[in-house]
Amino acid sequence: MTWMKHCTAIAAGLALSWGAAAATIDVGGAKLEDAADVRGSRLVLNGAGVRYKAVFKVYAAGLYLGKKAGTLEEVLATPGPKRMHITVLREIDSNELGRSFTTAFTDNASKAEMSKLIPGLIKMGQIFSDQKKLLTGESFTIDWIPGTGTVVTVKGVTQGEPFKEPEFFNALMRIWLGSVPADWKLKDALLGKAA
């Protein structure tokens, strides 16, 4: 192979690899990738949006799945890993964030479900309580990994042991996608229905 052909082949290879790289999108000032790799599985951004409290931006959220889904039921039925990625858009007291999650969690679970989920909810509350504050630009992820469970990562650090029960991950997803979501516009955005 001549030197010129070799350089051309390298350039073509680089162009292909750059084309395969994930692109970023702006969601309320946060940069989210249009794809994510979770334990070797490539997930696509199903939808993303901003959680508002009154008129204030609280956080940007992105839902990543192996294939697109338009309803909560489709999200929960999607096989393989799943991810909810949250980037904070203003400084948040972690206890406040934990309380709002707990409220949305209980609003979307039956009493029978809650009795089984309380230990996980307490553990989740402790994860956020330990953080004290989340600053603008900091992020956390909630991953469902088949065979492992729900893995929570805050500021790039995995928090404790995985939550083993699939019901716990499903209950967490209902915070954003359930019948009483934290924010209706955000629910539509995560399900790819936002204008």
N, C-alpha and C positions, 0 to 999 in steps of 0.2 A: 504494500500500500504506500503510495507516495505521501509525502509530508502534507500536501494540500488536501488530499482525500482524507487523511487522518484528522486534520484540523476541522474539516467539514463534518466528519462523523461525530467528533467531540461536540461541535456547536449544535448539531441536530439533537444529540443526546441531552445536552443542557436545556435546549428549548423544550424538549418533551418533559423533562423533569420539572422545569419551571411551570409548564402548563398544568402539570398534575398537582402542583402545590396548592394548598388551601388559600382561598382569597378571604380577605377580611371585609366585614361590613360594619357600618357605623349604626349603633342602636342607642340613641339618646346620648351620644358622646362616648359610649363604650365600644371598643373594637372586639367583635366576635368573629371567629373563623367560620367559614361556610361548611366546614367538615371537621370532624374530630376523630382521633384514633383512641379507642378504648380497648385495652388489652388485645391489640392486634386486629380489632374489627373497625372498619371504616364506617363512621356514622355521618349522616348528612344533617344539616340544620333544617329541622322541620318547620320552625318558625321562631321568631324573636320579637320581643317588645319591651316596653318600659312599665314598671309598676309605679303608679302615682299614689300619693297620699295627699288628698286635697289637690292643690295645683303643683305640688313639689315632686320632682323625680326622686324615687327611692333607690331603685336598682334596675338594671337591664337583665333580662333573662333570655336564655336560648335553650330550646329543646332539641336534642340530637337523637336520631333514631336510625336503624338500619335501612328503613324505607319510610316514605312519607305516610302520614296518618292525619285524618281530619276530625277524629272524634276521640274522646277519652277511651272508649272501648277499643278502638283501633290501636291507640298508643299502648294500652295495657296488654293487648294481644300480640303486639309486634315481638317476634322472637329475637333473642340475642341481647347484647348490651344496650343500655339506654343511658342518656345523660341529661341532667338539668344543670346548666351553667348560670351562675349569678355573678354579676359585677356590680359592686356598690357605686352609686352615683352621688351620694352624699354621706358624710360621716354618720354612722348608725351605732347607737348603743346596742350591744349584742343581746342584752336582756330584752330590749324593746323588740328586736327582730324575732327572738325566740317566742315572745308572747304573741306576736302577730301570727307566727307559724302555728302555734298551739291553737289559737282561736280558729284559724282556717282549717286546721286538721280536725278539730272536734266538730266544726260545722258540717263537715263532709263525711263523717263516719257515724254509723249506728252505735247505740249503746253496747250491743253485743261485740262489735268490732273494737270499740274503745277499750273494753276490759282486757282484750288480748294485746292491744297496742300500747297500753300505758307504760310498760317497762322501756320500750323503745323510745317513746316520746320523752320520758324522763332522761334517758341517755342522750338523746338529741339536744334537749334543753341544756344539759351539762356541757356539751361540745361548744355551744354558742356562749354560754355563761363564762367558760374558760377564756374566751377570746377578748372579753371586756368591750372592745370597740372594733368595728370594721371601718377603715378609712376609705375615702373616695378612691376608686380605682382597684381596691382589693377585691378578690373574688373567692368563690367557693363552688364546688361541684358536688352533685349527688349522682352517683353512678350505680346502675343496676348491672351486676356482673353475674350471669348464670353460673351456678356452682360455688359462688363466693358469697353473694348477697349484696346489700346496699353499702357502698363505700362512700364516706363523706371526706372530702379533702378541702381544707380551709387554708388559703394563702399558700397553696402548693404542698401542704403537709397533710398526710392521711391521718384521720382522727380515730384512734382506738380500733377496736375490732369491728368487722362488718356486721350489719344487722342481717341475720340469716333469712328471715321470713319474707317471701315475696309480697305478702299482704302489707308489710310496712312500707316498702317502696311504693306500692300502689296507693296507699293512703297519703304518702307525701305528694305524689303526682296530683292527687285531688285538691291539694292546696291551691294549685294554679288552674287545674282543668276540671274540677268537680262541679256539682250543681250549685254550690255557693263559693265561687272562686274568690281569691284575694282581690282580683281586679278583672272585671268582665272584658275590657279591651285587651288586656294582656292575655287572657285565655284565648280569645279569637286570634291574636297575633301568634301565639305559640302553636296553635292548630293550623296556621297558614291561611287564616281567613281575613287578616287585616288588609285594609285598603292601602 
